[in-house]
Amino acid sequence: MLVGYLLVMGCLALGLRLLRRGARRPVPAPPGARGWPALIRKVAGTAVGGYLLLMAVVVGYYQGVARVGGHFLASAFTGCALLIGTALPVLLAASWLTERRARAPRRVRRRRG
């Protein structure tokens, strides 16, 4: 259980470090890294990485700590795959809206008076 916790916290720490480093010096996007294909690759990569990390924690816990196997692990794999498949369209839509808002020009309202 400790190893699973350390894996999750390590991944979160690495993600925060990458975000902070990217905030200091923006890196220009390579050609072709815009639009729908890039967004789909980014969201799919996030979903696959999250699924693999979740499965590593589930297998580690249920094989190492709880000593449960067989049908339970098969159910965990299919159930989590269903969860990811259900949540993926929502993640894609939320990512698209976030990217769209970030690129939209901000309108400045003038005060009347």
C-alpha positions in Angstrom: 0.0 0.0 0.0 2.9 2.3 0.8 4.4 1.7 -2.6 1.2 2.5 -4.4 0.9 5.7 -2.4 4.5 6.7 -3.2 3.9 6.0 -6.9 0.9 8.3 -7.0 2.5 11.0 -5.0 5.7 10.8 -7.1 3.7 11.1 -10.3 1.8 14.1 -8.9 5.1 15.8 -7.7 6.6 15.2 -11.2 3.6 16.7 -12.9 3.7 19.8 -10.6 7.4 20.2 -11.2 6.9 20.1 -15.0 4.1 22.6 -14.8 6.2 25.0 -12.8 9.2 24.7 -15.1 7.0 25.3 -18.1 5.4 28.3 -16.5 8.8 30.0 -16.0 9.9 29.7 -19.6 7.2 28.9 -22.2 8.2 26.5 -24.9 6.8 27.1 -28.3 4.6 24.4 -29.6 6.2 22.4 -32.4 4.7 22.6 -35.8 1.7 20.3 -36.1 1.0 20.3 -32.3 -2.2 22.2 -32.6 -5.7 21.4 -33.4 -7.8 18.3 -32.8 -5.1 15.6 -33.5 -2.8 17.1 -30.8 -5.6 17.5 -28.3 -6.8 13.9 -28.9 -3.2 12.6 -28.5 -2.8 14.6 -25.3 -6.1 13.4 -23.8 -5.5 9.8 -24.8 -2.0 9.8 -23.4 -3.4 11.2 -20.1 -6.1 8.5 -20.0 -3.8 5.6 -20.9 -1.2 6.8 -18.4 -3.8 7.1 -15.7 -5.3 3.7 -16.4 -1.8 2.1 -16.3 -1.0 3.8 -13.0 -4.4 2.8 -11.5 -3.9 -0.8 -12.6 -0.4 -0.9 -11.1 -1.8 0.3 -7.8 -4.7 -2.2 -7.9 -2.6 -5.2 -8.8 0.1 -4.2 -6.3 -2.5 -3.8 -3.5 -4.6 -6.8 -4.2 -1.7 -9.2 -5.0 0.7 -7.9 -2.3 -1.5 -6.8 0.6 -5.0 -8.3 0.3 -3.9 -11.5 -1.5 -7.0 -11.5 -3.7 -6.7 -12.6 -7.3 -8.5 -14.4 -10.1 -11.9 -13.1 -11.0 -11.6 -10.0 -8.8 -8.5 -8.7 -10.8 -10.2 -9.4 -14.1 -13.2 -7.5 -12.9 -11.0 -4.6 -11.7 -9.3 -4.4 -15.2 -12.6 -4.4 -17.1 -14.4 -2.1 -14.6 -11.6 0.5 -14.7 -11.5 0.3 -18.5 -15.2 1.0 -18.6 -14.7 3.9 -16.2 -11.9 5.4 -18.4 -14.0 4.9 -21.5 -17.0 6.6 -19.9 -14.9 9.5 -18.6 -12.8 10.0 -21.7 -15.4 12.0 -23.7 -16.0 14.3 -20.7 -12.2 14.8 -20.3 -11.9 15.5 -24.0 -14.7 18.1 -23.9 -13.3 19.8 -20.8 -9.8 19.9 -22.4 -11.2 21.4 -25.6 -13.1 24.1 -23.7 -10.1 24.9 -21.6 -7.9 25.3 -24.7 -10.5 27.3 -26.5 -10.9 29.7 -23.5 -7.1 30.1 -23.3 -6.8 31.1 -26.9 -9.8 33.3 -27.1 -9.0 37.0 -27.1 -10.2 38.7 -23.9 -12.8 41.4 -24.3 -12.3 44.5 -22.3 -15.5 46.2 -21.3 -15.5 50.0 -21.2 -17.2 51.7 -18.3 -19.9 54.0 -19.2 -19.8 57.3 -17.5 
